[in-house]
Amino acid sequence: MPTNIVPVAIPSIVTTLPAPNDGEIANSASLTQFVTPLVDDTEAFRQLTYGGGMRRKVLVASNTSMTVYPLGAVVLQTAGVWKSYPHTVSSALNPTTLAGGVLGASTRYWVYAYDNAGSLAFTASATAPDAGLRYMTGDTSYWYVSTFITSAGSDVLLYSQDDNNYELVPSADTEVLTAGSALGVTAIDTSPVVPAQAVSFWYRGTINATLAGRYANIGDSGVLILNQDYLYDNGTGNSTLVSKFMRTAHTSYNGVFSYAVSNAATAISVRILSFQL
């Protein structure tokens, strides 16, 4: 009777096979030695194509509530060996616990999947991922899942994540400019909300009502700011604008989010709505 070769639950991804040498005995043992790595590779491929392939979907509802929906599978290098770890059931996590039990104030954390004694687990670190947003910088045993930041009061800025698009729950903590009234082009610091790795973000600007015709410019700090977003004072009530800012610099475009107003009595506030890595 033939013997079924069953793959392990966490298969290694093998790139070399133990082919027999000329003159060696060909029997069940030698065939099993050759076929087993192929079976494991096939299982790893199945895991990595589960449901159409890997996908990051995360929801954070509080300082103690994070849901990581099924990722499909995660590839980690453990003890020098690349392995596939299936993740087909949502994980209910606690951001505070991930951060070591205490959330720091105004701190950005990165959530990673890793091997914990042979099982897939999650942790948070202040160390950012590599440029490709795949693994922790310098450590391929930690696979990037998500990122969150805390306020000055050590509260997590709540969000939902679909791959590398982060939608923020509106709050006072997502405001990066309050009643700005600079007449000259002035940079807006978005770091309390938006990570340095973001390539773009959506924002909402609100201008106060003083005198119809006054306005604020919002956009890049380069010479083209006057041709970017205008937010006009209608003289009767606050006006709002929702727009997207691209961070990639090019000719005459610095990638520096900035604003200027036309009159010192004009004030503009800006909140971040979402960002994209």
HUJO-V776712 format. One line per field, one symbol per residue. ss: DSSP state (2 for helix, 1 for strand, 0 for the rest). phi: phi as a letter, one per 20 degrees, with the letter a starting at -180 (. if undefined). psi: psi as a letter, one per 20 degrees, with the letter a starting at -180 (. if undefined). Layout:
ss->???
phi->???
psi->???
This chain:
ss->0000000000010000000000000002222222222222222222220222000011111100111100011111110011111110001110222200000000011111111100111111100010000011001111111111110000010011110011110002221111110000011000000000000111111110000000111111002222201111000000111111110001001000111110000001111111110
phi->.fdfedfffdffeedcceffegnffebfffffgeegffffffffffffdgmnofbebccddafcccddfgeobcdcedlndecddfbdcgdeccgffgeoobefflceddecebedlncfccbcbefffffeldcggnbeecdfdbbbcdefemdfffaccclddddefgaffeedbclfcfeefcfdfeffcdffffeabeccdcdfdcbgofbcecrffffegfddfdcefencafdcbdbddeeffbgmcemdfbbbdebfeeccdcdeeabce
psi->pqppopqrhnqqopiqqmpqrpiqpoahghgghghghhgghghggggijpkjrqppoqpoiaijopporpheqppqopkippqpoqnjpqporohgghjjippqplppqppqqronliqprqrqqiprrrhjlgrqojojjoppgrqrqqrhjkppoqrqpodkpopqpprhijpipolpkphrppqpojhigpqhipirqqrpqpqrofpphqrqppbqiaijhijbpqoqpiihrpqqpprpppioqapjoikoprrqriqhipppqpqphrqp.
